[in-house]
Amino acid sequence: MPLALFAVFAVGLSSCGKESQIATTTNGAATPVNEVDAMINDYEKVANEYIRVASRLKGGDMSVTVRYIDLDAQVREWPPKLRRVSEKMIPQQAQRVADISARTATYLQK
C-alpha cells in the first residue's frame, strides 16, 4: 500500500508548476481545453439551452417566449465568432461546431 501511495504522490509532483491542459467533459473523457474549446463549450451551452426553450415554446409553453427571443439572438451571434477562430480549429473541433449548429438549425427562425 505505501508503494501505491508513493506512486500517486510522485505522479502528482511530476506536474507541479505546470498548468493543466486537461479537463474532464460531461461524458468522462479527458480533452484539452484551449481558447477554441472554451468558445465551443460556451456555444454548446447556449445552444443546448436554446433547444430546450425552443422545444418548450413549440410545445405551447408561452412563458418562455422572452427567453427564447434572447437565446435566439445569442445563438445567432456564435457562428461569426467561431468563423474568426476557424483557422485555429482542428478537424474534431470544426465537426463539433457543425454538429451543434445542425442541432439548432431546426429551431432557428429565418
C-alpha positions in Angstrom: 0.0 0.0 0.0 2.7 2.6 0.8 4.3 2.0 -2.7 0.9 2.8 -4.4 0.6 6.0 -2.3 4.2 7.0 -3.3 3.4 6.4 -6.9 0.3 8.6 -6.8 2.3 11.3 -4.9 5.2 11.1 -7.5 2.7 11.5 -10.4 1.2 14.5 -8.7 4.6 16.1 -8.2 5.6 15.4 -11.8 3.1 18.0 -12.9 4.0 20.7 -10.3 4.4 24.1 -11.7 2.7 23.1 -15.0 -0.7 24.5 -15.9 -3.1 21.7 -16.6 -4.2 21.4 -20.2 -6.7 18.6 -19.4 -10.3 19.0 -18.2 -12.9 16.3 -17.9 -16.0 16.6 -20.0 -19.5 15.6 -19.1 -19.1 12.1 -20.7 -15.9 11.5 -18.6 -13.4 11.7 -21.5 -10.4 13.9 -20.9 -9.9 16.6 -23.6 -7.5 19.5 -23.8 -9.0 22.9 -23.1 -7.8 25.9 -25.0 -9.4 29.1 -26.3 -11.2 27.4 -29.1 -12.5 24.6 -26.9 -13.7 27.2 -24.4 -15.6 29.1 -27.1 -17.2 25.9 -28.4 -18.2 24.9 -24.9 -19.9 28.3 -24.4 -21.6 28.0 -27.8 -22.8 24.5 -26.8 -24.2 25.7 -23.5 -26.2 28.4 -25.2 -27.3 26.1 -28.0 -28.5 23.4 -25.5 -30.5 26.0 -23.6 -31.9 27.4 -26.8 -33.0 23.9 -27.9 -34.6 23.2 -24.5 -36.5 26.5 -24.5 -37.5 26.3 -28.2 -38.9 22.8 -27.6 -41.0 24.1 -24.7 -42.2 27.0 -26.8 -43.1 24.7 -29.7 -45.0 22.5 -27.2 -47.2 25.5 -26.3 -45.4 27.0 -23.3 -45.7 30.7 -24.0 -44.0 31.6 -20.7 -40.6 31.1 -22.3 -41.2 33.4 -25.2 -38.9 36.2 -24.0 -36.2 33.8 -23.0 -36.5 32.2 -26.5 -36.1 35.6 -28.2 -33.0 36.3 -26.1 -31.4 32.9 -26.8 -32.2 33.1 -30.5 -30.2 36.3 -30.7 -27.3 34.7 -28.7 -27.2 31.5 -30.9 -27.0 33.7 -34.0 -24.0 35.6 -32.6 -21.9 32.5 -32.3 -21.2 31.4 -35.9 -19.4 34.7 -36.8 -17.3 34.5 -33.6 -16.4 30.9 -34.4 -15.6 31.7 -38.0 -13.0 34.2 -36.8 -11.1 31.4 -35.0 -11.8 28.7 -37.5 -8.2 28.7 -38.7 -7.1 27.6 -35.2 -9.6 24.7 -35.2 -8.6 21.1 -35.6 -11.0 18.9 -37.6 -12.6 17.5 -34.4 -13.5 21.0 -33.2 -14.9 22.0 -36.6 -17.0 18.9 -36.6 -18.3 19.6 -33.1 -19.3 23.1 -34.2 -21.1 21.7 -37.2 -22.9 19.2 -35.0 -24.0 21.9 -32.6 -25.1 24.1 -35.5 -27.1 21.3 -37.0 -29.0 20.7 -33.8 -30.0 24.3 -33.5 -30.8 24.7 -37.2 -34.2 23.0 -36.9 -35.3 25.6 -34.3 -33.9 28.8 -35.9 -36.4 31.2 -37.4 -35.5 32.8 -40.7 
